[in-house]
Amino acid sequence: MKVERDILEPIAGVSKEIGFYLSGMEEIRAQLRKAVSDLTDEELARRIMPNAHQIGALILHLGENESWWIH
């Protein structure tokens, strides 16, 4: 069995540490976009638990946090 490995490379133009941080953010963002790309409106409106936020609201919250860190 061959194990696949993804190698994270730092983004150029900043320090190596910040480059890895930004590269990691990009990787997680891409994974999230792929994971939720085919959710229906009904699925986005669903709650995981009765008192939890809707799935779509949690995704929006992640995007708002990313925007806050960028700006």
VEXGU-860891 format. One record per atom (N, C-alpha, C, O): residue in one letter; x, y, z; atom name. Coordinates in nm, 2 decimals, decimal comma. Layout:
<pts>
   r        x        y        z    a
   A        X        Y        Z   CA
...
</pts>
This chain:
<pts>
   r        x        y        z    a
   M     0,08    -0,12     0,00    N
   M     0,00     0,00     0,00   CA
   M     0,09     0,12     0,00    C
   M     0,18     0,14     0,08    O
   K     0,06     0,21    -0,09    N
   K     0,14     0,34    -0,10   CA
   K     0,07     0,45    -0,03    C
   K    -0,05     0,47    -0,04    O
   V     0,14     0,52     0,06    N
   V     0,08     0,63     0,14   CA
   V     0,11     0,76     0,06    C
   V     0,22     0,79     0,03    O
   E     0,00     0,83     0,03    N
   E     0,01     0,96    -0,03   CA
   E     0,05     1,06     0,07    C
   E    -0,01     1,07     0,18    O
   R     0,14     1,15     0,03    N
   R     0,17     1,26     0,12   CA
   R     0,16     1,39     0,05    C
   R     0,20     1,41    -0,07    O
   D     0,10     1,49     0,11    N
   D     0,09     1,62     0,06   CA
   D     0,20     1,70     0,13    C
   D     0,21     1,70     0,25    O
   I     0,28     1,77     0,06    N
   I     0,39     1,85     0,11   CA
   I     0,34     2,00     0,11    C
   I     0,31     2,06     0,01    O
   L     0,34     2,06     0,23    N
   L     0,30     2,20     0,24   CA
   L     0,42     2,29     0,22    C
   L     0,52     2,27     0,29    O
   E     0,42     2,37     0,12    N
   E     0,53     2,47     0,09   CA
   E     0,49     2,61     0,14    C
   E     0,38     2,65     0,12    O
   P     0,58     2,68     0,20    N
   P     0,55     2,82     0,24   CA
   P     0,53     2,91     0,12    C
   P     0,59     2,89     0,02    O
   I     0,44     3,00     0,14    N
   I     0,41     3,10     0,04   CA
   I     0,53     3,20     0,03    C
   I     0,58     3,24     0,14    O
   A     0,57     3,23    -0,09    N
   A     0,68     3,32    -0,11   CA
   A     0,65     3,46    -0,07    C
   A     0,53     3,50    -0,08    O
   G     0,75     3,54    -0,04    N
   G     0,73     3,68    -0,02   CA
   G     0,72     3,73     0,12    C
   G     0,71     3,85     0,15    O
   V     0,71     3,63     0,21    N
   V     0,70     3,66     0,36   CA
   V     0,80     3,56     0,43    C
   V     0,87     3,48     0,36    O
   S     0,81     3,58     0,56    N
   S     0,90     3,49     0,63   CA
   S     0,86     3,35     0,62    C
   S     0,74     3,32     0,59    O
   K     0,95     3,25     0,63    N
   K     0,91     3,11     0,62   CA
   K     0,80     3,07     0,71    C
   K     0,71     3,00     0,67    O
   E     0,80     3,12     0,84    N
   E     0,70     3,08     0,93   CA
   E     0,56     3,14     0,89    C
   E     0,46     3,06     0,89    O
   I     0,56     3,26     0,85    N
   I     0,43     3,32     0,80   CA
   I     0,39     3,25     0,67    C
   I     0,27     3,23     0,65    O
   G     0,48     3,22     0,59    N
   G     0,45     3,15     0,46   CA
   G     0,39     3,01     0,49    C
   G     0,29     2,98     0,42    O
   F     0,43     2,94     0,59    N
   F     0,37     2,81     0,62   CA
   F     0,23     2,83     0,68    C
   F     0,14     2,76     0,65    O
   Y     0,22     2,93     0,76    N
   Y     0,09     2,97     0,82   CA
   Y    -0,02     3,00     0,71    C
   Y    -0,13     2,94     0,71    O
   L     0,02     3,08     0,62    N
   L    -0,07     3,12     0,51   CA
   L    -0,10     3,00     0,42    C
   L    -0,21     2,98     0,37    O
   S     0,00     2,92     0,39    N
   S    -0,01     2,81     0,31   CA
   S    -0,11     2,71     0,37    C
   S    -0,19     2,64     0,30    O
   G    -0,10     2,69     0,50    N
   G    -0,19     2,60     0,58   CA
   G    -0,33     2,65     0,57    C
   G    -0,42     2,57     0,56    O
   M    -0,35     2,78     0,58    N
   M    -0,48     2,84     0,57   CA
   M    -0,54     2,81     0,43    C
   M    -0,66     2,78     0,42    O
   E    -0,46     2,83     0,33    N
   E    -0,51     2,80     0,19   CA
   E    -0,55     2,66     0,18    C
   E    -0,65     2,63     0,12    O
   E    -0,47     2,56     0,23    N
   E    -0,50     2,42     0,22   CA
   E    -0,63     2,39     0,29    C
   E    -0,72     2,32     0,24    O
   I    -0,65     2,44     0,42    N
   I    -0,78     2,41     0,49   CA
   I    -0,90     2,47     0,42    C
   I    -1,00     2,41     0,41    O
   R    -0,88     2,59     0,36    N
   R    -0,99     2,66     0,29   CA
   R    -1,03     2,58     0,17    C
   R    -1,15     2,56     0,14    O
   A    -0,93     2,52     0,10    N
   A    -0,96     2,44    -0,02   CA
   A    -1,03     2,31     0,02    C
   A    -1,13     2,27    -0,05    O
   Q    -0,99     2,25     0,13    N
   Q    -1,06     2,13     0,18   CA
   Q    -1,20     2,16     0,22    C
   Q    -1,29     2,08     0,19    O
   L    -1,22     2,27     0,29    N
   L    -1,36     2,31     0,33   CA
   L    -1,45     2,33     0,21    C
   L    -1,56     2,28     0,20    O
   R    -1,40     2,41     0,11    N
   R    -1,48     2,44    -0,01   CA
   R    -1,52     2,31    -0,08    C
   R    -1,63     2,30    -0,13    O
   K    -1,42     2,22    -0,09    N
   K    -1,45     2,09    -0,15   CA
   K    -1,56     2,01    -0,08    C
   K    -1,65     1,95    -0,13    O
   A    -1,55     2,01     0,06    N
   A    -1,64     1,93     0,14   CA
   A    -1,78     1,98     0,14    C
   A    -1,87     1,90     0,15    O
   V    -1,80     2,11     0,12    N
   V    -1,93     2,17     0,12   CA
   V    -1,99     2,21    -0,01    C
   V    -2,10     2,26    -0,02    O
   S    -1,91     2,19    -0,12    N
   S    -1,95     2,24    -0,25   CA
   S    -2,08     2,18    -0,30    C
   S    -2,15     2,25    -0,38    O
   D    -2,12     2,06    -0,26    N
   D    -2,24     2,00    -0,32   CA
   D    -2,35     1,99    -0,21    C
   D    -2,45     1,92    -0,24    O
   L    -2,34     2,07    -0,10    N
   L    -2,45     2,07    -0,01   CA
   L    -2,57     2,14    -0,06    C
   L    -2,56     2,25    -0,12    O
   T    -2,69     2,09    -0,04    N
   T    -2,81     2,15    -0,08   CA
   T    -2,85     2,26     0,02    C
   T    -2,79     2,27     0,13    O
   D    -2,95     2,34    -0,01    N
   D    -3,00     2,45     0,08   CA
   D    -3,05     2,38     0,21    C
   D    -3,03     2,44     0,31    O
   E    -3,12     2,27     0,19    N
   E    -3,18     2,20     0,31   CA
   E    -3,07     2,15     0,40    C
   E    -3,08     2,16     0,52    O
   E    -2,96     2,10     0,34    N
   E    -2,85     2,05     0,42   CA
   E    -2,78     2,17     0,49    C
   E    -2,74     2,16     0,61    O
   L    -2,76     2,28     0,42    N
   L    -2,70     2,40     0,48   CA
   L    -2,78     2,45     0,60    C
   L    -2,73     2,51     0,69    O
   A    -2,91     2,44     0,59    N
   A    -3,00     2,49     0,69   CA
   A    -3,01     2,39     0,81    C
   A    -3,07     2,43     0,92    O
   R    -2,96     2,27     0,80    N
   R    -2,97     2,17     0,90   CA
   R    -2,88     2,20     1,02    C
   R    -2,78     2,27     1,01    O
   R    -2,92     2,16     1,14    N
   R    -2,84     2,17     1,26   CA
   R    -2,79     2,04     1,30    C
   R    -2,86     1,94     1,29    O
   I    -2,67     2,03     1,34    N
   I    -2,61     1,90     1,39   CA
   I    -2,67     1,86     1,52    C
   I    -2,70     1,74     1,53    O
   M    -2,70     1,95     1,61    N
   M    -2,76     1,93     1,73   CA
   M    -2,87     2,03     1,75    C
   M    -2,86     2,14     1,69    O
   P    -2,97     2,01     1,83    N
   P    -3,08     2,10     1,84   CA
   P    -3,04     2,25     1,88    C
   P    -3,10     2,34     1,82    O
   N    -2,94     2,26     1,96    N
   N    -2,90     2,40     2,01   CA
   N    -2,78     2,45     1,93    C
   N    -2,73     2,56     1,97    O
   A    -2,74     2,38     1,83    N
   A    -2,62     2,42     1,75   CA
   A    -2,67     2,52     1,64    C
   A    -2,78     2,52     1,60    O
   H    -2,57     2,59     1,59    N
   H    -2,60     2,68     1,47   CA
   H    -2,62     2,59     1,35    C
   H    -2,57     2,47     1,34    O
   Q    -2,68     2,65     1,25    N
   Q    -2,70     2,57     1,12   CA
   Q    -2,56     2,56     1,05    C
   Q    -2,47     2,63     1,07    O
   I    -2,55     2,45     0,97    N
   I    -2,43     2,42     0,90   CA
   I    -2,38     2,54     0,82    C
   I    -2,26     2,57     0,82    O
   G    -2,47     2,60     0,74    N
   G    -2,44     2,71     0,66   CA
   G    -2,39     2,83     0,74    C
   G    -2,30     2,90     0,70    O
   A    -2,45     2,85     0,86    N
   A    -2,40     2,96     0,95   CA
   A    -2,26     2,93     1,00    C
   A    -2,18     3,03     1,01    O
   L    -2,23     2,81     1,02    N
   L    -2,09     2,78     1,07   CA
   L    -1,99     2,80     0,96    C
   L    -1,88     2,85     0,98    O
   I    -2,03     2,77     0,83    N
   I    -1,94     2,79     0,72   CA
   I    -1,92     2,94     0,70    C
   I    -1,81     2,99     0,68    O
   L    -2,03     3,02     0,71    N
   L    -2,02     3,16     0,70   CA
   L    -1,93     3,22     0,81    C
   L    -1,85     3,31     0,78    O
   H    -1,94     3,17     0,93    N
   H    -1,86     3,21     1,04   CA
   H    -1,71     3,19     1,01    C
   H    -1,63     3,28     1,04    O
   L    -1,68     3,08     0,95    N
   L    -1,54     3,05     0,91   CA
   L    -1,49     3,15     0,81    C
   L    -1,38     3,20     0,82    O
   G    -1,57     3,18     0,71    N
   G    -1,53     3,28     0,61   CA
   G    -1,52     3,42     0,67    C
   G    -1,43     3,49     0,63    O
   E    -1,60     3,46     0,77    N
   E    -1,59     3,59     0,83   CA
   E    -1,46     3,60     0,91    C
   E    -1,40     3,70     0,91    O
   N    -1,43     3,49     0,98    N
   N    -1,30     3,49     1,06   CA
   N    -1,18     3,50     0,97    C
   N    -1,09     3,57     1,00    O
   E    -1,19     3,43     0,85    N
   E    -1,08     3,44     0,76   CA
   E    -1,06     3,58     0,71    C
   E    -0,95     3,64     0,70    O
   S    -1,18     3,64     0,67    N
   S    -1,17     3,78     0,63   CA
   S    -1,12     3,88     0,73    C
   S    -1,04     3,97     0,70    O
   W    -1,16     3,86     0,86    N
   W    -1,11     3,94     0,97   CA
   W    -0,96     3,93     0,98    C
   W    -0,89     4,03     0,99    O
   W    -0,90     3,81     0,97    N
   W    -0,76     3,79     0,98   CA
   W    -0,68     3,86     0,87    C
   W    -0,58     3,91     0,89    O
   I    -0,74     3,85     0,75    N
   I    -0,68     3,90     0,63   CA
   I    -0,67     4,05     0,64    C
   I    -0,57     4,12     0,61    O
   H    -0,78     4,11     0,68    N
   H    -0,79     4,26     0,68   CA
   H    -0,75     4,32     0,81    C
   H    -0,75     4,44     0,83    O
</pts>
